Amino acid sequence: MIPAIPPTPVPQAGQVAACDLAPAARTFTFTVTSDGLRRSALVHVPKRAGALPVLLVLHFATGTGPEMAKAFAYSKLADRRGFVAVYPTSGHDRGFWNVTRDPAKPDDVRFMRDLVSALPAKVCLNARRISATGVSNGASMTGVLGCAMADRLAAIAPVSGGYTTYGRCRPSRPLTAYEVHGTADRVVAYRGVKRFTKVWRRVNGCNASPSARRGAGGLVRYRWSCTKAPLSHLKLIGRGHFLHYRGLEASVWNAVRHAVR
């Protein structure tokens, strides 16, 4: 079983960034000490008032948070839709996430916990509306966060991820779950999607057979009927790995935007 580590205390009212200040769009590097290491994330805040939802956007293998921000349009989408986009950088010197929770490597789950606990000191956010997405290795890590951080997240939406650790996945509560994958993926085989949906069908109280809706360009959207939290999957027929189809960012945000912990 993927172990869930003890929750990091949520900041008290006095530690939370003032939400009544005039909002201003900004992008900055946020650093936090986690497990004895100095870790960082690029944060983009739109010009919106009030406590905003947060989307953690996890980079691909060998990448960084800033590289992920450049490769995808989540910051532009955040400006239009009103959420905070956060791009953490893995603790591995080669840019890999610690998906297997190897104790000899930096603890990326602990880092995510410490990151979301420290952010309210700088950003006016809604702590009950924190979601995570990622691509490739970052998607695999997103899947792990769903297993180990369900107490802090509202939704997960991995894209082209591998779920080899899901035989040990025991989330503490249901989450909105959305998975995107290409059927021609030769790096992370499409068949791994079954591991993902099997876990969240059980946790979210879903039926065995989803409804299917076909769209243009070989897109098929599957939705399960669930009693506890939504589960859906977007199959991209004939698409390969590290896909970046037009509208991906909007598809991810639309899947998680109503999720509340």
Stockholm file with secondary structure:
# STOCKHOLM 1.0

chainA/1-261         MIPAIPPTPVPQAGQVAACDLAPAARTFTFTVTSDGLRRSALVHVPKRAGALPVLLVLHFATGTGPEMAKAFAYSKLADRRGFVAVYPTSGHDRGFWNVTRDPAKPDDVRFMRDLVSALPAKVCLNARRISATGVSNGASMTGVLGCAMADRLAAIAPVSGGYTTYGRCRPSRPLTAYEVHGTADRVVAYRGVKRFTKVWRRVNGCNASPSARRGAGGLVRYRWSCTKAPLSHLKLIGRGHFLHYRGLEASVWNAVRHAVR
#=GR chainA/1-261 SS CCCCCCCCCCCCGGGSCCSSSCCCCEEEEEEEEETTEEEEEEEEECSCCSCEEEEEEECCTTCCHHHHHHHSCHHHHHHHHTCEEEEECCSSTTSCCCTTCCTTSCCHHHHHHHHHHHGGGTSCEEEEEEEEEEETHHHHHHHHHHHHCTTTCSEEEEESCCCTTGGGCCCSSCCEEEEEEETTCSSSCGGGHHHHHHHHHHHHTBCSSCEEEEETTTEEEEECCBSSSCEEEEEETTCCSSCCCTTHHHHHHHHHTTCCC
#=GC SS_cons         CCCCCCCCCCCCGGGSCCSSSCCCCEEEEEEEEETTEEEEEEEEECSCCSCEEEEEEECCTTCCHHHHHHHSCHHHHHHHHTCEEEEECCSSTTSCCCTTCCTTSCCHHHHHHHHHHHGGGTSCEEEEEEEEEEETHHHHHHHHHHHHCTTTCSEEEEESCCCTTGGGCCCSSCCEEEEEEETTCSSSCGGGHHHHHHHHHHHHTBCSSCEEEEETTTEEEEECCBSSSCEEEEEETTCCSSCCCTTHHHHHHHHHTTCCC
//
